[in-house]
Amino acid sequence: MTEPADPEPSVGWGLLLWRGATRRCPRCGAGRLYKGWFRMVDRCGGCGMRFEREPGFFVGAYLINFAIVIVLLFVLCMVFVAMKAVDHEASVLPVIVVGLPMALLAPVVFYPYSRTIWSAFDIGMTPLSDEERTAAAAALASGDVGTIAQS
């Protein structure tokens, strides 16, 4: 097997995840990946990388989003357990008042971050193929980047 002419630069996991957590392209670090809160561009405006690399690509992002909500609710439950340990008469009402909006709003707030974090995980585990790099360069050269994919 031959090495591609211009291999992907080696980026560490820390930088990949930082780029994902700051809603930046995991490949080049460019921003402006969203037009609004929910609408992610099809390709990065900085490097031309297509974010949805295969059908169903972002199912992993939904898993990340779900895991974050579960962790938040678990922490809230542990706070309630600690409250009950200190005061046996502690009411569950504050936990419900905080937990219900948290369970409903956290996935919405974290949605764009989960997509870019998932893209970072994917790039770290499966670097772009030669075909994907060629398509990214062609899209960048033609100016077909930074637009919303039409369904």
N, C-alpha and C positions, 0 to 999 in steps of 0.2 A: 504494500500500500504506500502511495507517495504522499508526502506532506503537501498541503495546499500552498499556493504561492504566497498568500498573505494570511497566515493563521490569526485566529482571534487573539487579542492581547489577553494575557492571564490576569484576571481580576480576582482578588480574594473574596471569600464569603462575607467578611465584614463589610466591605465596600458594596458588594451586591445587595446585601440586606439593607444597608443604609440607603442606597438608591431606591429600593423598593419602598421602604418606610417613609421616604420623603417624596413619593409619587414621581420618581424620575425613571428614565429609561435605564434598565439594568445593564445594557450593553455599553452605552456611551455617556450616560449621566445627564442627558438633555431633559429639560422639563417640558411643561405645556403638553402633557399627555391626555388631558381632559378638556372637553368643551362643555363646561358645566360640571355638576357633581357626578353624574351618572354616565355620561357619554364619553367613552374612551376613543381616542383616534385609532385608526386602523394601523398606521405605521408611524414610527418615531420620526419627528422632523429633523433630528440631528444625525441619525445613522441609517434611516430607512427600514429598520427592522420591523417586520410584521409581528404584532403582539399575539394574535390568535393563530398559533402555529399549526393547529389542526382542529378539526371539528370537536367541540366539547372541551376545548383547552381550559376554559376558566372554571370547570367543575372543581378543580383543586382550590381555586380562590374562594369558592363558597364554603369549602371545608375549613379553610383558614378562618374565615369570617365566623363560622359556627363555633369553632374552637375558642376564639377570643371571647365570644358571648358566654360560653360555658364556663370559662375561667373566671370571668367577671362575676357571674352568678354564684359560682362556688365560693369565691372570696366573700361575697355578700352573706352567704349562708354561714361561713365560718365566723364572720363578725357577729351574726345573730347568736351562734353557739357561745361565743365569748360573752356576749351581753347576758345570756341566760345563766352562764356560770357565775357571773358577778351578781346579778339580780334575778332571782327565780321568778319574779313577777313581771319581767320584761315582756312587752307586747310584741307580737309578730307584725302588727300593723305598719311600723316604720320600714320593716324589711320589704313588705309587699308594696308600699308606696314608692320605695326606691327601686325595687327589683322589677316591677312591671314596666315602668318607662325605660329602664335600662335594657330589658330584654327586647323591647320594641324599637328603641332608637339606636342602640349600639351597632346592630348590623347595617343600618342605613349610614351612620357616620363612618364606619370602618370600611364600607364597600370599596371605595377607590383604592384605599391602601392595600386591601387584601388582593386586589387584582395585580397591582404592581409588585407586591411581595411575591405572589405566585410566579409572575414572570421572572423575577430574580432567581427564585429557586430553580425554575426550569432552565434558565440560561446556565446556572451553575452546574446542574446535573447533565444537561444535554446542550452543549454548545451548538451554535448555528452550523448547519451543513454547508458545503460549498454552494449548493443550489440556493439556499436561503441567503447566503452572503451575496451571491450574484444578483438575486432578485432585489435585495435591499439596496445595493449599489445602483441598479437600474431605476428603481423607484425614486431614489434620491436624485439621480441625474435628470429624470423626467419631471421632477417636482410633484410627484404623486405621493406626498407625505403630509402628515398633519391633518388629514381629513377623516371624517366619520365614515365608517363602513356603511354602505347601503344594504339593508336586508331585503 
